[in-house]
Amino acid sequence: MITPNILALVLAGGEGSRLHPLTQHRSKPSVPFGGRYRIVDFVLSNLVNSNNYQGPSPRFFHAEIDNSIISSGSLVKGARIRNSIIRSEVLVEEDVELDECIVMDYSVLRKGVRLKQVIVDRYNTVEAGECIGYDTQADHQRFAVTDSGIVVLARGEGIDSRADDVKFRYL
């Protein structure tokens, strides 16, 4: 069975005349409900928790991407990506070069990073200026390296909260 690609668009608005005391200074969807939620939160929750939601589209700014897959929610700014796979919610900063790499979810690649034949597991931050996959001996000392020369960065400790700050500067 072929699953169609579905784009969701939530139209939330309205004068809210029946809720007039509550909508005097705000729109109906933003009216508080239960002290913690807004009316629109129920619609958004249903959308996100449905089987069709794929997350926000990836965003690209001055990026060179060749034969690569970039998943939802990722942000790529001023990077060169070739023959690579970037999973969800990955931040790729300026002047990053990826060649034949896999970068898993929630990772951050800081400015000037160079990776070649590297697998970056989830929740990793590769600090600015790091060069991995070009010097086999140096890579063996710091990371796991397969017999075929692929460098593997093990799963990181957790989510890098700095990623959110940087990501929203570009949106």
Secondary structure, 3 states (H helix, E strand, C coil): CCCCCCCCCCCCCCCCHHHHHHHCCCCHHHCEECCCEEHHHHHHHHHHCCCCCCCCCCEEECCEEECCEECCCCEEECCEEECCEECCCCEECCCCEEECCEECCCCEECCCCEEECEEECCCCEECCCCEECCCHHHHHHHCEECCCCCEEECCCCCCCCHHHHHHHHHC
